[in-house]
Amino acid sequence: WLKGQQEDKQDTDVHYHSLTGEGNFNWRFVYPFEYLMAEEKIVISKKESMFSWDETEYKIPARLTLQVWDADHFSADDFLGAIELDLNRFPRGAKTAKQCSIDMVRKEQQLPTISIFKQKRVKGWWPFVARDENDEMELT
């Protein structure tokens, strides 16, 4: 989902029987929004309540949150990992899965960044992380 649009979250299909943890996704998400290039913000129009006549415009940072969950049949799904990308400045993706590491998250400020609004297509591998019981980040 995009920050500020959590109620418009989108899901992919489920990769059943992926015991190795590998899932190949070629999924396209479409999020309609207006972008203000000068302010580097997106504009979202929402009604504050169902009784409102007019929509209110909100200017929010362009941040995309992606999460990975397992799909259990008889118990609650388990959170596996997440990544939050600033669409104006996010690290270039690794060229291969082996090059994708937790250092891409830890050293994010030192890596070259790209903007999805200047470069329309981006391809690569980005690490999903979760916190363990000691509150340390781990690659998932």
C-alpha positions in Angstrom: 0.0 0.0 0.0 0.9 3.6 -0.3 1.3 5.6 2.9 -2.0 7.2 3.6 -3.9 4.7 1.5 -3.7 1.6 3.8 -7.4 0.9 3.1 -6.5 0.5 -0.6 -4.0 -2.3 -0.1 -3.5 -4.8 -2.9 -2.6 -8.5 -2.7 -0.8 -10.9 -5.0 -1.7 -14.5 -5.6 -0.5 -17.1 -3.1 2.4 -19.4 -3.9 1.3 -22.7 -2.4 3.8 -25.5 -1.6 6.8 -23.1 -1.8 8.8 -25.0 0.9 12.1 -23.3 -0.1 10.6 -19.8 0.4 11.1 -19.0 -3.3 8.2 -17.3 -5.0 8.5 -15.7 -8.4 6.2 -12.7 -8.8 5.5 -10.7 -12.0 2.8 -8.7 -10.5 1.6 -5.2 -11.5 0.1 -2.9 -8.9 -1.7 0.2 -10.0 -2.2 3.1 -7.5 -4.0 6.1 -8.8 -2.7 9.4 -7.3 -1.6 12.8 -8.3 2.1 13.7 -7.9 3.5 17.1 -7.1 7.0 17.1 -8.6 8.2 20.3 -6.9 7.1 19.1 -3.4 7.9 15.5 -4.0 4.6 14.5 -2.5 1.5 12.7 -3.7 -2.0 14.2 -3.4 -4.8 12.0 -2.1 -8.4 13.2 -2.0 -10.7 11.6 0.6 -13.9 12.4 2.2 -13.4 12.9 5.9 -16.6 11.1 6.7 -19.5 9.6 4.8 -21.5 12.7 5.6 -19.0 15.1 4.0 -20.0 16.8 0.8 -16.5 17.6 -0.5 -13.2 15.7 -0.5 -10.2 16.9 1.5 -6.8 16.9 -0.2 -3.9 15.4 1.7 -0.2 15.9 0.6 1.8 12.9 1.9 5.3 11.5 1.2 5.4 9.0 -1.6 6.2 5.8 0.4 5.3 2.3 -0.7 5.1 -0.5 1.8 5.4 -4.1 0.7 4.9 -7.0 3.1 5.2 -10.8 2.8 3.0 -13.2 4.8 2.6 -16.9 4.7 -0.8 -18.4 4.0 -1.9 -20.9 6.7 -5.1 -22.9 6.3 -6.0 -23.5 9.9 -4.2 -20.8 11.8 -3.5 -17.1 11.5 -1.1 -16.1 8.7 2.4 -15.2 9.9 4.3 -12.0 9.1 7.5 -12.9 7.2 9.0 -9.5 6.3 8.5 -6.0 4.9 10.2 -3.2 3.0 9.2 0.4 2.9 10.4 2.4 -0.1 10.6 6.2 -0.5 9.6 6.4 -4.2 11.6 9.6 -4.6 14.8 8.1 -3.2 15.2 4.3 -2.9 18.3 2.2 -3.4 18.9 0.6 -6.8 17.9 -3.0 -6.7 20.4 -5.8 -6.8 21.0 -7.5 -10.2 20.7 -11.0 -8.8 19.1 -12.7 -5.7 22.6 -13.6 -4.4 23.6 -9.9 -4.4 20.5 -8.9 -2.5 21.5 -8.6 1.2 20.5 -7.0 4.5 23.3 -4.5 3.9 21.1 -2.8 1.3 18.8 -1.8 4.3 21.6 -1.1 6.8 23.6 1.0 4.4 20.7 2.6 2.5 22.1 6.1 3.0 25.4 5.2 1.3 23.9 3.5 -1.8 23.0 5.3 -5.0 19.3 6.1 -5.2 16.7 6.4 -7.9 13.3 8.0 -8.2 10.4 6.1 -9.7 9.1 9.5 -11.0 12.2 10.2 -13.1 13.0 6.6 -14.1 9.6 5.0 -15.0 10.8 1.4 -15.0 12.8 -0.3 -12.3 13.9 -3.9 -12.1 15.9 -5.6 -9.4 15.9 -7.4 -6.0 15.2 -5.7 -2.7 15.6 -7.3 0.7 12.6 -7.9 2.9 13.4 -7.7 6.6 11.8 -8.5 10.0 12.8 -8.0 13.6 13.7 -11.1 15.6 13.0 -11.6 19.3 16.1 -9.5 20.2 14.8 -6.6 18.0 17.6 -7.2 15.5 16.9 -6.9 11.8 17.1 -10.2 9.8 16.8 -10.9 6.2 13.6 -12.9 5.4 
